[in-house]
Amino acid sequence: MKYFVYFDSYGHARQVIDEKELAGKFDGDPDAYLKAMVESVSNSGSLGAGGHVGTLKFDTEEELNAYLESLGDEITGFYGCQSESRPYNF
């Protein structure tokens, strides 16, 4: 089944709908879904309204949830210092 995921301007997955829900609420138009999500974010007073809608295909909802959980909130390579890093003096 196809899932449509709204990613905010920071790349965080914020809202997920399946293709049936997209067809029912937004006439199958991902752009209408994106517009609705951006409007809901901008109406909540958050800065940086924008983002994009990604189309993902998984056999089960459990696979989708496993994928979304694997995204995490931070890039571990940078904050976890997995490679050599030196401080810079500006």
HTML snippet that shows the backbone in 3Dmol.js (N, CA, C, O; Angstrom):
<script src="https://3Dmol.org/build/3Dmol-min.js"></script>
<div id="view" style="width:600px;height:400px;position:relative"></div>
<script>
const pdb = `
ATOM      1  N   MET A   1       0.846  -1.171   0.000  1.00  0.00           N
ATOM      2  CA  MET A   1       0.000   0.000   0.000  1.00  0.00           C
ATOM      3  C   MET A   1       0.896   1.241   0.000  1.00  0.00           C
ATOM      4  O   MET A   1       1.973   1.246   0.597  1.00  0.00           O
ATOM      5  N   LYS A   2       0.439   2.273  -0.670  1.00  0.00           N
ATOM      6  CA  LYS A   2       1.170   3.536  -0.704  1.00  0.00           C
ATOM      7  C   LYS A   2       0.779   4.385   0.490  1.00  0.00           C
ATOM      8  O   LYS A   2      -0.383   4.437   0.893  1.00  0.00           O
ATOM      9  N   TYR A   3       1.782   5.047   1.043  1.00  0.00           N
ATOM     10  CA  TYR A   3       1.573   5.990   2.133  1.00  0.00           C
ATOM     11  C   TYR A   3       2.164   7.327   1.714  1.00  0.00           C
ATOM     12  O   TYR A   3       3.188   7.383   1.033  1.00  0.00           O
ATOM     13  N   PHE A   4       1.517   8.383   2.121  1.00  0.00           N
ATOM     14  CA  PHE A   4       1.980   9.728   1.822  1.00  0.00           C
ATOM     15  C   PHE A   4       2.367  10.374   3.146  1.00  0.00           C
ATOM     16  O   PHE A   4       1.545  10.521   4.049  1.00  0.00           O
ATOM     17  N   VAL A   5       3.645  10.757   3.240  1.00  0.00           N
ATOM     18  CA  VAL A   5       4.195  11.272   4.487  1.00  0.00           C
ATOM     19  C   VAL A   5       4.526  12.741   4.300  1.00  0.00           C
ATOM     20  O   VAL A   5       5.249  13.111   3.375  1.00  0.00           O
ATOM     21  N   TYR A   6       3.994  13.578   5.184  1.00  0.00           N
ATOM     22  CA  TYR A   6       4.342  14.993   5.166  1.00  0.00           C
ATOM     23  C   TYR A   6       5.576  15.175   6.022  1.00  0.00           C
ATOM     24  O   TYR A   6       5.563  14.878   7.216  1.00  0.00           O
ATOM     25  N   PHE A   7       6.651  15.668   5.407  1.00  0.00           N
ATOM     26  CA  PHE A   7       7.883  16.000   6.108  1.00  0.00           C
ATOM     27  C   PHE A   7       7.941  17.519   6.238  1.00  0.00           C
ATOM     28  O   PHE A   7       7.760  18.232   5.251  1.00  0.00           O
ATOM     29  N   ASP A   8       8.191  18.019   7.449  1.00  0.00           N
ATOM     30  CA  ASP A   8       8.272  19.463   7.634  1.00  0.00           C
ATOM     31  C   ASP A   8       9.554  19.996   7.012  1.00  0.00           C
ATOM     32  O   ASP A   8      10.328  19.231   6.435  1.00  0.00           O
ATOM     33  N   SER A   9       9.784  21.288   7.121  1.00  0.00           N
ATOM     34  CA  SER A   9      10.942  21.909   6.482  1.00  0.00           C
ATOM     35  C   SER A   9      12.263  21.446   7.088  1.00  0.00           C
ATOM     36  O   SER A   9      13.321  21.674   6.503  1.00  0.00           O
ATOM     37  N   TYR A  10      12.216  20.800   8.248  1.00  0.00           N
ATOM     38  CA  TYR A  10      13.424  20.262   8.873  1.00  0.00           C
ATOM     39  C   TYR A  10      13.628  18.790   8.533  1.00  0.00           C
ATOM     40  O   TYR A  10      14.612  18.193   8.969  1.00  0.00           O
ATOM     41  N   GLY A  11      12.723  18.194   7.764  1.00  0.00           N
ATOM     42  CA  GLY A  11      12.844  16.807   7.365  1.00  0.00           C
ATOM     43  C   GLY A  11      12.266  15.809   8.342  1.00  0.00           C
ATOM     44  O   GLY A  11      12.514  14.610   8.214  1.00  0.00           O
ATOM     45  N   HIS A  12      11.492  16.278   9.326  1.00  0.00           N
ATOM     46  CA  HIS A  12      10.852  15.383  10.281  1.00  0.00           C
ATOM     47  C   HIS A  12       9.490  14.937   9.756  1.00  0.00           C
ATOM     48  O   HIS A  12       8.703  15.757   9.283  1.00  0.00           O
ATOM     49  N   ALA A  13       9.217  13.648   9.840  1.00  0.00           N
ATOM     50  CA  ALA A  13       7.917  13.130   9.424  1.00  0.00           C
ATOM     51  C   ALA A  13       6.865  13.599  10.427  1.00  0.00           C
ATOM     52  O   ALA A  13       6.990  13.337  11.623  1.00  0.00           O
ATOM     53  N   ARG A  14       5.842  14.284   9.950  1.00  0.00           N
ATOM     54  CA  ARG A  14       4.835  14.860  10.844  1.00  0.00           C
ATOM     55  C   ARG A  14       3.456  14.234  10.704  1.00  0.00           C
ATOM     56  O   ARG A  14       2.730  14.135  11.693  1.00  0.00           O
ATOM     57  N   GLN A  15       3.074  13.809   9.510  1.00  0.00           N
ATOM     58  CA  GLN A  15       1.732  13.279   9.278  1.00  0.00           C
ATOM     59  C   GLN A  15       1.805  12.218   8.188  1.00  0.00           C
ATOM     60  O   GLN A  15       2.490  12.396   7.182  1.00  0.00           O
ATOM     61  N   VAL A  16       1.098  11.119   8.395  1.00  0.00           N
ATOM     62  CA  VAL A  16       1.074  10.022   7.426  1.00  0.00           C
ATOM     63  C   VAL A  16      -0.375   9.679   7.098  1.00  0.00           C
ATOM     64  O   VAL A  16      -1.205   9.543   7.997  1.00  0.00           O
ATOM     65  N   ILE A  17      -0.677   9.538   5.804  1.00  0.00           N
ATOM     66  CA  ILE A  17      -1.986   9.045   5.385  1.00  0.00           C
ATOM     67  C   ILE A  17      -1.751   7.986   4.305  1.00  0.00           C
ATOM     68  O   ILE A  17      -0.729   7.997   3.618  1.00  0.00           O
ATOM     69  N   ASP A  18      -2.702   7.087   4.171  1.00  0.00           N
ATOM     70  CA  ASP A  18      -2.580   6.084   3.117  1.00  0.00           C
ATOM     71  C   ASP A  18      -3.308   6.569   1.863  1.00  0.00           C
ATOM     72  O   ASP A  18      -3.956   7.616   1.866  1.00  0.00           O
ATOM     73  N   GLU A  19      -3.184   5.776   0.783  1.00  0.00           N
ATOM     74  CA  GLU A  19      -3.748   6.218  -0.487  1.00  0.00           C
ATOM     75  C   GLU A  19      -5.276   6.304  -0.462  1.00  0.00           C
ATOM     76  O   GLU A  19      -5.856   7.108  -1.191  1.00  0.00           O
ATOM     77  N   LYS A  20      -5.933   5.491   0.361  1.00  0.00           N
ATOM     78  CA  LYS A  20      -7.391   5.554   0.469  1.00  0.00           C
ATOM     79  C   LYS A  20      -7.825   6.856   1.145  1.00  0.00           C
ATOM     80  O   LYS A  20      -8.776   7.507   0.712  1.00  0.00           O
ATOM     81  N   GLU A  21      -7.117   7.222   2.204  1.00  0.00           N
ATOM     82  CA  GLU A  21      -7.440   8.469   2.904  1.00  0.00           C
ATOM     83  C   GLU A  21      -7.141   9.676   2.024  1.00  0.00           C
ATOM     84  O   GLU A  21      -7.882  10.659   2.040  1.00  0.00           O
ATOM     85  N   LEU A  22      -6.053   9.600   1.254  1.00  0.00           N
ATOM     86  CA  LEU A  22      -5.721  10.687   0.327  1.00  0.00           C
ATOM     87  C   LEU A  22      -6.824  10.852  -0.714  1.00  0.00           C
ATOM     88  O   LEU A  22      -7.209  11.973  -1.048  1.00  0.00           O
ATOM     89  N   ALA A  23      -7.327   9.734  -1.222  1.00  0.00           N
ATOM     90  CA  ALA A  23      -8.400   9.795  -2.219  1.00  0.00           C
ATOM     91  C   ALA A  23      -9.677  10.357  -1.611  1.00  0.00           C
ATOM     92  O   ALA A  23     -10.389  11.115  -2.269  1.00  0.00           O
ATOM     93  N   GLY A  24      -9.979  10.001  -0.369  1.00  0.00           N
ATOM     94  CA  GLY A  24     -11.207  10.462   0.263  1.00  0.00           C
ATOM     95  C   GLY A  24     -11.180  11.916   0.686  1.00  0.00           C
ATOM     96  O   GLY A  24     -12.165  12.633   0.510  1.00  0.00           O
ATOM     97  N   LYS A  25     -10.069  12.357   1.238  1.00  0.00           N
ATOM     98  CA  LYS A  25     -10.001  13.725   1.766  1.00  0.00           C
ATOM     99  C   LYS A  25      -9.473  14.749   0.768  1.00  0.00           C
ATOM    100  O   LYS A  25      -9.866  15.914   0.805  1.00  0.00           O
ATOM    101  N   PHE A  26      -8.578  14.315  -0.131  1.00  0.00           N
ATOM    102  CA  PHE A  26      -7.904  15.266  -1.010  1.00  0.00           C
ATOM    103  C   PHE A  26      -8.036  14.897  -2.487  1.00  0.00           C
ATOM    104  O   PHE A  26      -7.241  15.351  -3.310  1.00  0.00           O
ATOM    105  N   ASP A  27      -9.026  14.084  -2.826  1.00  0.00           N
ATOM    106  CA  ASP A  27      -9.282  13.652  -4.206  1.00  0.00           C
ATOM    107  C   ASP A  27      -8.038  13.041  -4.864  1.00  0.00           C
ATOM    108  O   ASP A  27      -7.852  13.162  -6.074  1.00  0.00           O
ATOM    109  N   GLY A  28      -7.192  12.390  -4.066  1.00  0.00           N
ATOM    110  CA  GLY A  28      -6.008  11.720  -4.593  1.00  0.00           C
ATOM    111  C   GLY A  28      -4.889  12.656  -5.002  1.00  0.00           C
ATOM    112  O   GLY A  28      -3.971  12.239  -5.708  1.00  0.00           O
ATOM    113  N   ASP A  29      -4.940  13.901  -4.580  1.00  0.00           N
ATOM    114  CA  ASP A  29      -3.953  14.897  -4.996  1.00  0.00           C
ATOM    115  C   ASP A  29      -2.942  15.154  -3.875  1.00  0.00           C
ATOM    116  O   ASP A  29      -3.290  15.783  -2.876  1.00  0.00           O
ATOM    117  N   PRO A  30      -1.698  14.683  -4.017  1.00  0.00           N
ATOM    118  CA  PRO A  30      -0.687  14.935  -2.992  1.00  0.00           C
ATOM    119  C   PRO A  30      -0.391  16.424  -2.780  1.00  0.00           C
ATOM    120  O   PRO A  30      -0.036  16.840  -1.677  1.00  0.00           O
ATOM    121  N   ASP A  31      -0.538  17.222  -3.840  1.00  0.00           N
ATOM    122  CA  ASP A  31      -0.295  18.666  -3.703  1.00  0.00           C
ATOM    123  C   ASP A  31      -1.341  19.321  -2.797  1.00  0.00           C
ATOM    124  O   ASP A  31      -1.016  20.229  -2.032  1.00  0.00           O
ATOM    125  N   ALA A  32      -2.592  18.865  -2.879  1.00  0.00           N
ATOM    126  CA  ALA A  32      -3.638  19.383  -1.995  1.00  0.00           C
ATOM    127  C   ALA A  32      -3.347  18.985  -0.550  1.00  0.00           C
ATOM    128  O   ALA A  32      -3.581  19.767   0.371  1.00  0.00           O
ATOM    129  N   TYR A  33      -2.839  17.777  -0.353  1.00  0.00           N
ATOM    130  CA  TYR A  33      -2.438  17.310   0.978  1.00  0.00           C
ATOM    131  C   TYR A  33      -1.305  18.170   1.528  1.00  0.00           C
ATOM    132  O   TYR A  33      -1.337  18.576   2.689  1.00  0.00           O
ATOM    133  N   LEU A  34      -0.303  18.447   0.690  1.00  0.00           N
ATOM    134  CA  LEU A  34       0.808  19.300   1.105  1.00  0.00           C
ATOM    135  C   LEU A  34       0.315  20.685   1.486  1.00  0.00           C
ATOM    136  O   LEU A  34       0.719  21.229   2.513  1.00  0.00           O
ATOM    137  N   LYS A  35      -0.551  21.254   0.670  1.00  0.00           N
ATOM    138  CA  LYS A  35      -1.077  22.591   0.947  1.00  0.00           C
ATOM    139  C   LYS A  35      -1.825  22.611   2.277  1.00  0.00           C
ATOM    140  O   LYS A  35      -1.665  23.543   3.065  1.00  0.00           O
ATOM    141  N   ALA A  36      -2.636  21.594   2.530  1.00  0.00           N
ATOM    142  CA  ALA A  36      -3.387  21.519   3.790  1.00  0.00           C
ATOM    143  C   ALA A  36      -2.441  21.397   4.981  1.00  0.00           C
ATOM    144  O   ALA A  36      -2.676  22.008   6.023  1.00  0.00           O
ATOM    145  N   MET A  37      -1.380  20.619   4.837  1.00  0.00           N
ATOM    146  CA  MET A  37      -0.434  20.443   5.940  1.00  0.00           C
ATOM    147  C   MET A  37       0.338  21.732   6.207  1.00  0.00           C
ATOM    148  O   MET A  37       0.545  22.101   7.363  1.00  0.00           O
ATOM    149  N   VAL A  38       0.762  22.412   5.159  1.00  0.00           N
ATOM    150  CA  VAL A  38       1.495  23.671   5.328  1.00  0.00           C
ATOM    151  C   VAL A  38       0.596  24.707   5.990  1.00  0.00           C
ATOM    152  O   VAL A  38       1.050  25.453   6.858  1.00  0.00           O
ATOM    153  N   GLU A  39      -0.671  24.764   5.592  1.00  0.00           N
ATOM    154  CA  GLU A  39      -1.606  25.711   6.199  1.00  0.00           C
ATOM    155  C   GLU A  39      -1.833  25.396   7.670  1.00  0.00           C
ATOM    156  O   GLU A  39      -1.938  26.312   8.486  1.00  0.00           O
ATOM    157  N   SER A  40      -1.911  24.115   8.024  1.00  0.00           N
ATOM    158  CA  SER A  40      -2.120  23.760   9.429  1.00  0.00           C
ATOM    159  C   SER A  40      -0.902  24.104  10.268  1.00  0.00           C
ATOM    160  O   SER A  40      -1.048  24.491  11.428  1.00  0.00           O
ATOM    161  N   VAL A  41       0.289  23.974   9.714  1.00  0.00           N
ATOM    162  CA  VAL A  41       1.511  24.325  10.445  1.00  0.00           C
ATOM    163  C   VAL A  41       1.604  25.834  10.606  1.00  0.00           C
ATOM    164  O   VAL A  41       1.934  26.320  11.688  1.00  0.00           O
ATOM    165  N   SER A  42       1.317  26.586   9.540  1.00  0.00           N
ATOM    166  CA  SER A  42       1.426  28.042   9.618  1.00  0.00           C
ATOM    167  C   SER A  42       0.350  28.627  10.527  1.00  0.00           C
ATOM    168  O   SER A  42       0.584  29.660  11.154  1.00  0.00           O
ATOM    169  N   ASN A  43      -0.823  27.999  10.619  1.00  0.00           N
ATOM    170  CA  ASN A  43      -1.881  28.483  11.509  1.00  0.00           C
ATOM    171  C   ASN A  43      -1.574  28.197  12.976  1.00  0.00           C
ATOM    172  O   ASN A  43      -2.124  28.846  13.865  1.00  0.00           O
ATOM    173  N   SER A  44      -0.695  27.226  13.230  1.00  0.00           N
ATOM    174  CA  SER A  44      -0.364  26.904  14.617  1.00  0.00           C
ATOM    175  C   SER A  44       0.687  27.850  15.185  1.00  0.00           C
ATOM    176  O   SER A  44       1.036  27.757  16.361  1.00  0.00           O
ATOM    177  N   GLY A  45       1.189  28.755  14.361  1.00  0.00           N
ATOM    178  CA  GLY A  45       2.153  29.729  14.852  1.00  0.00           C
ATOM    179  C   GLY A  45       3.596  29.270  14.751  1.00  0.00           C
ATOM    180  O   GLY A  45       4.492  29.972  15.220  1.00  0.00           O
ATOM    181  N   SER A  46       3.846  28.122  14.158  1.00  0.00           N
ATOM    182  CA  SER A  46       5.206  27.621  14.011  1.00  0.00           C
ATOM    183  C   SER A  46       5.919  28.379  12.906  1.00  0.00           C
ATOM    184  O   SER A  46       5.310  28.785  11.916  1.00  0.00           O
ATOM    185  N   LEU A  47       7.205  28.561  13.087  1.00  0.00           N
ATOM    186  CA  LEU A  47       8.013  29.178  12.049  1.00  0.00           C
ATOM    187  C   LEU A  47       8.496  28.105  11.094  1.00  0.00           C
ATOM    188  O   LEU A  47       8.492  26.922  11.435  1.00  0.00           O
ATOM    189  N   GLY A  48       8.901  28.495   9.933  1.00  0.00           N
ATOM    190  CA  GLY A  48       9.466  27.566   8.975  1.00  0.00           C
ATOM    191  C   GLY A  48       8.445  26.678   8.307  1.00  0.00           C
ATOM    192  O   GLY A  48       8.729  25.519   8.007  1.00  0.00           O
ATOM    193  N   ALA A  49       7.255  27.208   8.069  1.00  0.00           N
ATOM    194  CA  ALA A  49       6.231  26.413   7.400  1.00  0.00           C
ATOM    195  C   ALA A  49       6.700  26.082   5.996  1.00  0.00           C
ATOM    196  O   ALA A  49       7.214  26.947   5.286  1.00  0.00           O
ATOM    197  N   GLY A  50       6.534  24.898   5.617  1.00  0.00           N
ATOM    198  CA  GLY A  50       6.972  24.419   4.308  1.00  0.00           C
ATOM    199  C   GLY A  50       7.079  22.926   4.375  1.00  0.00           C
ATOM    200  O   GLY A  50       6.344  22.284   5.125  1.00  0.00           O
ATOM    201  N   GLY A  51       7.957  22.369   3.627  1.00  0.00           N
ATOM    202  CA  GLY A  51       8.174  20.942   3.663  1.00  0.00           C
ATOM    203  C   GLY A  51       7.831  20.297   2.351  1.00  0.00           C
ATOM    204  O   GLY A  51       7.725  20.963   1.321  1.00  0.00           O
ATOM    205  N   HIS A  52       7.654  18.978   2.394  1.00  0.00           N
ATOM    206  CA  HIS A  52       7.322  18.223   1.201  1.00  0.00           C
ATOM    207  C   HIS A  52       6.574  16.958   1.584  1.00  0.00           C
ATOM    208  O   HIS A  52       6.556  16.557   2.748  1.00  0.00           O
ATOM    209  N   VAL A  53       5.961  16.341   0.595  1.00  0.00           N
ATOM    210  CA  VAL A  53       5.255  15.080   0.797  1.00  0.00           C
ATOM    211  C   VAL A  53       6.038  13.988   0.084  1.00  0.00           C
ATOM    212  O   VAL A  53       6.300  14.081  -1.116  1.00  0.00           O
ATOM    213  N   GLY A  54       6.408  12.959   0.826  1.00  0.00           N
ATOM    214  CA  GLY A  54       7.087  11.809   0.250  1.00  0.00           C
ATOM    215  C   GLY A  54       6.110  10.676   0.057  1.00  0.00           C
ATOM    216  O   GLY A  54       5.214  10.480   0.877  1.00  0.00           O
ATOM    217  N   THR A  55       6.273   9.920  -1.027  1.00  0.00           N
ATOM    218  CA  THR A  55       5.431   8.766  -1.286  1.00  0.00           C
ATOM    219  C   THR A  55       6.241   7.512  -0.980  1.00  0.00           C
ATOM    220  O   THR A  55       7.293   7.280  -1.575  1.00  0.00           O
ATOM    221  N   LEU A  56       5.742   6.711  -0.051  1.00  0.00           N
ATOM    222  CA  LEU A  56       6.424   5.492   0.368  1.00  0.00           C
ATOM    223  C   LEU A  56       5.505   4.306   0.136  1.00  0.00           C
ATOM    224  O   LEU A  56       4.285   4.431   0.249  1.00  0.00           O
ATOM    225  N   LYS A  57       6.081   3.157  -0.186  1.00  0.00           N
ATOM    226  CA  LYS A  57       5.274   1.961  -0.400  1.00  0.00           C
ATOM    227  C   LYS A  57       5.801   0.839   0.492  1.00  0.00           C
ATOM    228  O   LYS A  57       6.973   0.467   0.428  1.00  0.00           O
ATOM    229  N   PHE A  58       4.907   0.314   1.322  1.00  0.00           N
ATOM    230  CA  PHE A  58       5.227  -0.786   2.223  1.00  0.00           C
ATOM    231  C   PHE A  58       4.119  -1.826   2.125  1.00  0.00           C
ATOM    232  O   PHE A  58       2.974  -1.499   1.810  1.00  0.00           O
ATOM    233  N   ASP A  59       4.469  -3.086   2.398  1.00  0.00           N
ATOM    234  CA  ASP A  59       3.466  -4.155   2.358  1.00  0.00           C
ATOM    235  C   ASP A  59       2.537  -4.107   3.563  1.00  0.00           C
ATOM    236  O   ASP A  59       1.353  -4.424   3.457  1.00  0.00           O
ATOM    237  N   THR A  60       3.086  -3.704   4.718  1.00  0.00           N
ATOM    238  CA  THR A  60       2.279  -3.653   5.937  1.00  0.00           C
ATOM    239  C   THR A  60       2.510  -2.329   6.659  1.00  0.00           C
ATOM    240  O   THR A  60       3.495  -1.630   6.421  1.00  0.00           O
ATOM    241  N   GLU A  61       1.577  -2.009   7.543  1.00  0.00           N
ATOM    242  CA  GLU A  61       1.713  -0.793   8.343  1.00  0.00           C
ATOM    243  C   GLU A  61       2.864  -0.924   9.343  1.00  0.00           C
ATOM    244  O   GLU A  61       3.467   0.077   9.729  1.00  0.00           O
ATOM    245  N   GLU A  62       3.167  -2.153   9.760  1.00  0.00           N
ATOM    246  CA  GLU A  62       4.284  -2.373  10.681  1.00  0.00           C
ATOM    247  C   GLU A  62       5.612  -1.989  10.028  1.00  0.00           C
ATOM    248  O   GLU A  62       6.489  -1.429  10.685  1.00  0.00           O
ATOM    249  N   GLU A  63       5.762  -2.290   8.733  1.00  0.00           N
ATOM    250  CA  GLU A  63       6.978  -1.894   8.014  1.00  0.00           C
ATOM    251  C   GLU A  63       7.090  -0.374   7.941  1.00  0.00           C
ATOM    252  O   GLU A  63       8.180   0.181   8.077  1.00  0.00           O
ATOM    253  N   LEU A  64       5.969   0.290   7.728  1.00  0.00           N
ATOM    254  CA  LEU A  64       5.964   1.755   7.709  1.00  0.00           C
ATOM    255  C   LEU A  64       6.386   2.291   9.067  1.00  0.00           C
ATOM    256  O   LEU A  64       7.235   3.179   9.141  1.00  0.00           O
ATOM    257  N   ASN A  65       5.809   1.766  10.143  1.00  0.00           N
ATOM    258  CA  ASN A  65       6.161   2.233  11.484  1.00  0.00           C
ATOM    259  C   ASN A  65       7.627   1.979  11.807  1.00  0.00           C
ATOM    260  O   ASN A  65       8.267   2.816  12.444  1.00  0.00           O
ATOM    261  N   ALA A  66       8.168   0.854  11.387  1.00  0.00           N
ATOM    262  CA  ALA A  66       9.587   0.560  11.611  1.00  0.00           C
ATOM    263  C   ALA A  66      10.456   1.567  10.868  1.00  0.00           C
ATOM    264  O   ALA A  66      11.468   2.022  11.401  1.00  0.00           O
ATOM    265  N   TYR A  67      10.071   1.919   9.641  1.00  0.00           N
ATOM    266  CA  TYR A  67      10.814   2.919   8.881  1.00  0.00           C
ATOM    267  C   TYR A  67      10.780   4.276   9.573  1.00  0.00           C
ATOM    268  O   TYR A  67      11.811   4.932   9.721  1.00  0.00           O
ATOM    269  N   LEU A  68       9.590   4.693   9.996  1.00  0.00           N
ATOM    270  CA  LEU A  68       9.456   6.001  10.640  1.00  0.00           C
ATOM    271  C   LEU A  68      10.235   6.063  11.947  1.00  0.00           C
ATOM    272  O   LEU A  68      10.812   7.102  12.266  1.00  0.00           O
ATOM    273  N   GLU A  69      10.263   4.972  12.709  1.00  0.00           N
ATOM    274  CA  GLU A  69      11.031   4.939  13.951  1.00  0.00           C
ATOM    275  C   GLU A  69      12.531   4.992  13.678  1.00  0.00           C
ATOM    276  O   GLU A  69      13.296   5.489  14.505  1.00  0.00           O
ATOM    277  N   SER A  70      12.953   4.483  12.525  1.00  0.00           N
ATOM    278  CA  SER A  70      14.382   4.479  12.206  1.00  0.00           C
ATOM    279  C   SER A  70      14.895   5.853  11.792  1.00  0.00           C
ATOM    280  O   SER A  70      16.105   6.077  11.762  1.00  0.00           O
ATOM    281  N   LEU A  71      13.988   6.777  11.472  1.00  0.00           N
ATOM    282  CA  LEU A  71      14.421   8.102  11.034  1.00  0.00           C
ATOM    283  C   LEU A  71      15.122   8.870  12.141  1.00  0.00           C
ATOM    284  O   LEU A  71      16.120   9.543  11.881  1.00  0.00           O
ATOM    285  N   GLY A  72      14.626   8.788  13.367  1.00  0.00           N
ATOM    286  CA  GLY A  72      15.244   9.511  14.469  1.00  0.00           C
ATOM    287  C   GLY A  72      15.070  11.004  14.332  1.00  0.00           C
ATOM    288  O   GLY A  72      14.517  11.492  13.346  1.00  0.00           O
ATOM    289  N   ASP A  73      15.548  11.731  15.335  1.00  0.00           N
ATOM    290  CA  ASP A  73      15.418  13.181  15.335  1.00  0.00           C
ATOM    291  C   ASP A  73      16.708  13.915  15.025  1.00  0.00           C
ATOM    292  O   ASP A  73      16.674  15.084  14.639  1.00  0.00           O
ATOM    293  N   GLU A  74      17.841  13.256  15.185  1.00  0.00           N
ATOM    294  CA  GLU A  74      19.114  13.930  14.976  1.00  0.00           C
ATOM    295  C   GLU A  74      19.995  13.101  14.066  1.00  0.00           C
ATOM    296  O   GLU A  74      19.821  11.889  13.943  1.00  0.00           O
ATOM    297  N   ILE A  75      20.929  13.759  13.439  1.00  0.00           N
ATOM    298  CA  ILE A  75      21.907  13.067  12.617  1.00  0.00           C
ATOM    299  C   ILE A  75      23.016  12.589  13.550  1.00  0.00           C
ATOM    300  O   ILE A  75      23.788  13.402  14.059  1.00  0.00           O
ATOM    301  N   THR A  76      23.103  11.298  13.777  1.00  0.00           N
ATOM    302  CA  THR A  76      24.061  10.791  14.765  1.00  0.00           C
ATOM    303  C   THR A  76      25.497  10.946  14.298  1.00  0.00           C
ATOM    304  O   THR A  76      26.406  11.012  15.126  1.00  0.00           O
ATOM    305  N   GLY A  77      25.721  11.004  13.017  1.00  0.00           N
ATOM    306  CA  GLY A  77      27.087  11.176  12.524  1.00  0.00           C
ATOM    307  C   GLY A  77      27.693  12.492  12.957  1.00  0.00           C
ATOM    308  O   GLY A  77      28.898  12.572  13.196  1.00  0.00           O
ATOM    309  N   PHE A  78      26.877  13.522  13.061  1.00  0.00           N
ATOM    310  CA  PHE A  78      27.391  14.829  13.478  1.00  0.00           C
ATOM    311  C   PHE A  78      27.437  14.948  14.989  1.00  0.00           C
ATOM    312  O   PHE A  78      28.492  15.225  15.558  1.00  0.00           O
ATOM    313  N   TYR A  79      26.312  14.742  15.639  1.00  0.00           N
ATOM    314  CA  TYR A  79      26.258  14.897  17.087  1.00  0.00           C
ATOM    315  C   TYR A  79      26.961  13.762  17.821  1.00  0.00           C
ATOM    316  O   TYR A  79      27.486  13.963  18.916  1.00  0.00           O
ATOM    317  N   GLY A  80      26.976  12.578  17.230  1.00  0.00           N
ATOM    318  CA  GLY A  80      27.625  11.437  17.866  1.00  0.00           C
ATOM    319  C   GLY A  80      29.115  11.405  17.617  1.00  0.00           C
ATOM    320  O   GLY A  80      29.819  10.575  18.192  1.00  0.00           O
ATOM    321  N   CYS A  81      29.613  12.295  16.768  1.00  0.00           N
ATOM    322  CA  CYS A  81      31.043  12.403  16.458  1.00  0.00           C
ATOM    323  C   CYS A  81      31.615  11.060  16.025  1.00  0.00           C
ATOM    324  O   CYS A  81      32.575  10.570  16.620  1.00  0.00           O
ATOM    325  N   GLN A  82      31.036  10.473  15.003  1.00  0.00           N
ATOM    326  CA  GLN A  82      31.513   9.191  14.523  1.00  0.00           C
ATOM    327  C   GLN A  82      32.758   9.310  13.660  1.00  0.00           C
ATOM    328  O   GLN A  82      33.414   8.306  13.382  1.00  0.00           O
ATOM    329  N   SER A  83      33.083  10.484  13.247  1.00  0.00           N
ATOM    330  CA  SER A  83      34.303  10.667  12.471  1.00  0.00           C
ATOM    331  C   SER A  83      35.176  11.705  13.167  1.00  0.00           C
ATOM    332  O   SER A  83      34.748  12.376  14.106  1.00  0.00           O
ATOM    333  N   GLU A  84      36.381  11.818  12.694  1.00  0.00           N
ATOM    334  CA  GLU A  84      37.311  12.764  13.313  1.00  0.00           C
ATOM    335  C   GLU A  84      36.780  14.185  13.164  1.00  0.00           C
ATOM    336  O   GLU A  84      36.380  14.596  12.075  1.00  0.00           O
ATOM    337  N   SER A  85      36.780  14.915  14.246  1.00  0.00           N
ATOM    338  CA  SER A  85      36.336  16.305  14.178  1.00  0.00           C
ATOM    339  C   SER A  85      37.262  17.158  15.023  1.00  0.00           C
ATOM    340  O   SER A  85      37.744  16.735  16.073  1.00  0.00           O
ATOM    341  N   ARG A  86      37.495  18.341  14.552  1.00  0.00           N
ATOM    342  CA  ARG A  86      38.345  19.291  15.263  1.00  0.00           C
ATOM    343  C   ARG A  86      37.595  20.600  15.394  1.00  0.00           C
ATOM    344  O   ARG A  86      36.862  20.983  14.482  1.00  0.00           O
ATOM    345  N   PRO A  87      37.759  21.287  16.496  1.00  0.00           N
ATOM    346  CA  PRO A  87      37.086  22.580  16.656  1.00  0.00           C
ATOM    347  C   PRO A  87      37.701  23.608  15.697  1.00  0.00           C
ATOM    348  O   PRO A  87      38.895  23.598  15.396  1.00  0.00           O
ATOM    349  N   TYR A  88      36.837  24.468  15.252  1.00  0.00           N
ATOM    350  CA  TYR A  88      37.274  25.542  14.365  1.00  0.00           C
ATOM    351  C   TYR A  88      37.202  26.861  15.103  1.00  0.00           C
ATOM    352  O   TYR A  88      36.271  27.108  15.870  1.00  0.00           O
ATOM    353  N   ASN A  89      38.181  27.697  14.869  1.00  0.00           N
ATOM    354  CA  ASN A  89      38.182  29.040  15.451  1.00  0.00           C
ATOM    355  C   ASN A  89      37.832  30.017  14.337  1.00  0.00           C
ATOM    356  O   ASN A  89      38.545  30.130  13.339  1.00  0.00           O
ATOM    357  N   PHE A  90      36.740  30.708  14.524  1.00  0.00           N
ATOM    358  CA  PHE A  90      36.302  31.660  13.506  1.00  0.00           C
ATOM    359  C   PHE A  90      36.611  33.057  13.960  1.00  0.00           C
ATOM    360  O   PHE A  90      36.322  34.016  13.245  1.00  0.00           O
TER     361      PHE A  90
END
`;
const viewer = $3Dmol.createViewer("view");
viewer.addModel(pdb, "pdb");
viewer.setStyle({}, {cartoon: {color: "spectrum"}});
viewer.zoomTo();
viewer.render();
</script>
